[in-house]
Amino acid sequence: MEFDDFGDILSFNDVLFLLGISKSTLLKLLHNGAIPAFRVGRQWRFNKSRLIAYTQKQQNNGQASF
């Protein structure tokens, strides 16, 4: 699956799947402000276009892992 297979707003589990990272890694990225996200109540949500820009920036910086 790719980003195009998802809507404009992604859930926590969607991002885990798309980035292929663990829950603890995603939480670390969220809490240190490295990955763009917002909260709806107690749940994290991610804007797809901002997440794509984040992943492209990581690739351009030569960082293979998230």
C-alpha positions as protocol buffer text, in pm:
chain_id: "A"
residue {
  index: 1
  type: MET
  ca { x: 0 y: 0 z: 0 }
}
residue {
  index: 2
  type: GLU
  ca { x: 103 y: 356 z: -62 }
}
residue {
  index: 3
  type: PHE
  ca { x: -3 y: 699 z: 58 }
}
residue {
  index: 4
  type: ASP
  ca { x: -251 y: 722 z: -231 }
}
residue {
  index: 5
  type: ASP
  ca { x: -447 y: 433 z: -81 }
}
residue {
  index: 6
  type: PHE
  ca { x: -538 y: 646 z: 223 }
}
residue {
  index: 7
  type: GLY
  ca { x: -750 y: 955 z: 288 }
}
residue {
  index: 8
  type: ASP
  ca { x: -620 y: 1303 z: 366 }
}
residue {
  index: 9
  type: ILE
  ca { x: -608 y: 1239 z: 742 }
}
residue {
  index: 10
  type: LEU
  ca { x: -420 y: 934 z: 869 }
}
residue {
  index: 11
  type: SER
  ca { x: -455 y: 750 z: 1198 }
}
residue {
  index: 12
  type: PHE
  ca { x: -174 y: 639 z: 1425 }
}
residue {
  index: 13
  type: ASN
  ca { x: -200 y: 282 z: 1294 }
}
residue {
  index: 14
  type: ASP
  ca { x: -202 y: 401 z: 932 }
}
residue {
  index: 15
  type: VAL
  ca { x: 130 y: 580 z: 989 }
}
residue {
  index: 16
  type: LEU
  ca { x: 280 y: 278 z: 1165 }
}
residue {
  index: 17
  type: PHE
  ca { x: 194 y: 68 z: 862 }
}
residue {
  index: 18
  type: LEU
  ca { x: 305 y: 320 z: 597 }
}
residue {
  index: 19
  type: LEU
  ca { x: 639 y: 404 z: 761 }
}
residue {
  index: 20
  type: GLY
  ca { x: 707 y: 50 z: 879 }
}
residue {
  index: 21
  type: ILE
  ca { x: 814 y: 163 z: 1224 }
}
residue {
  index: 22
  type: SER
  ca { x: 728 y: 47 z: 1574 }
}
residue {
  index: 23
  type: LYS
  ca { x: 478 y: 212 z: 1806 }
}
residue {
  index: 24
  type: SER
  ca { x: 757 y: 324 z: 2039 }
}
residue {
  index: 25
  type: THR
  ca { x: 950 y: 484 z: 1753 }
}
residue {
  index: 26
  type: LEU
  ca { x: 645 y: 677 z: 1634 }
}
residue {
  index: 27
  type: LEU
  ca { x: 569 y: 793 z: 1987 }
}
residue {
  index: 28
  type: LYS
  ca { x: 928 y: 911 z: 2024 }
}
residue {
  index: 29
  type: LEU
  ca { x: 904 y: 1107 z: 1699 }
}
residue {
  index: 30
  type: LEU
  ca { x: 576 y: 1262 z: 1812 }
}
residue {
  index: 31
  type: HIS
  ca { x: 693 y: 1363 z: 2156 }
}
residue {
  index: 32
  type: ASN
  ca { x: 1014 y: 1524 z: 2036 }
}
residue {
  index: 33
  type: GLY
  ca { x: 824 y: 1713 z: 1763 }
}
residue {
  index: 34
  type: ALA
  ca { x: 1009 y: 1549 z: 1474 }
}
residue {
  index: 35
  type: ILE
  ca { x: 698 y: 1433 z: 1290 }
}
residue {
  index: 36
  type: PRO
  ca { x: 401 y: 1661 z: 1211 }
}
residue {
  index: 37
  type: ALA
  ca { x: 76 y: 1558 z: 1381 }
}
residue {
  index: 38
  type: PHE
  ca { x: -219 y: 1685 z: 1580 }
}
residue {
  index: 39
  type: ARG
  ca { x: -447 y: 1543 z: 1844 }
}
residue {
  index: 40
  type: VAL
  ca { x: -820 y: 1485 z: 1836 }
}
residue {
  index: 41
  type: GLY
  ca { x: -906 y: 1410 z: 2195 }
}
residue {
  index: 42
  type: ARG
  ca { x: -655 y: 1148 z: 2299 }
}
residue {
  index: 43
  type: GLN
  ca { x: -587 y: 1020 z: 1947 }
}
residue {
  index: 44
  type: TRP
  ca { x: -309 y: 1130 z: 1714 }
}
residue {
  index: 45
  type: ARG
  ca { x: -394 y: 1229 z: 1358 }
}
residue {
  index: 46
  type: PHE
  ca { x: -161 y: 1304 z: 1069 }
}
residue {
  index: 47
  type: ASN
  ca { x: -215 y: 1522 z: 763 }
}
residue {
  index: 48
  type: LYS
  ca { x: -113 y: 1307 z: 468 }
}
residue {
  index: 49
  type: SER
  ca { x: 49 y: 1587 z: 268 }
}
residue {
  index: 50
  type: ARG
  ca { x: 259 y: 1698 z: 568 }
}
residue {
  index: 51
  type: LEU
  ca { x: 363 y: 1339 z: 636 }
}
residue {
  index: 52
  type: ILE
  ca { x: 467 y: 1293 z: 273 }
}
residue {
  index: 53
  type: ALA
  ca { x: 674 y: 1613 z: 294 }
}
residue {
  index: 54
  type: TYR
  ca { x: 833 y: 1484 z: 616 }
}
residue {
  index: 55
  type: THR
  ca { x: 928 y: 1151 z: 458 }
}
residue {
  index: 56
  type: GLN
  ca { x: 1070 y: 1323 z: 150 }
}
residue {
  index: 57
  type: LYS
  ca { x: 1277 y: 1552 z: 372 }
}
residue {
  index: 58
  type: GLN
  ca { x: 1412 y: 1249 z: 559 }
}
residue {
  index: 59
  type: GLN
  ca { x: 1506 y: 1081 z: 230 }
}
residue {
  index: 60
  type: ASN
  ca { x: 1673 y: 1398 z: 101 }
}
residue {
  index: 61
  type: ASN
  ca { x: 1875 y: 1423 z: 422 }
}
residue {
  index: 62
  type: GLY
  ca { x: 2004 y: 1070 z: 361 }
}
residue {
  index: 63
  type: GLN
  ca { x: 1833 y: 919 z: 664 }
}
residue {
  index: 64
  type: ALA
  ca { x: 1725 y: 568 z: 577 }
}
residue {
  index: 65
  type: SER
  ca { x: 1525 y: 510 z: 893 }
}
residue {
  index: 66
  type: PHE
  ca { x: 1258 y: 713 z: 1065 }
}
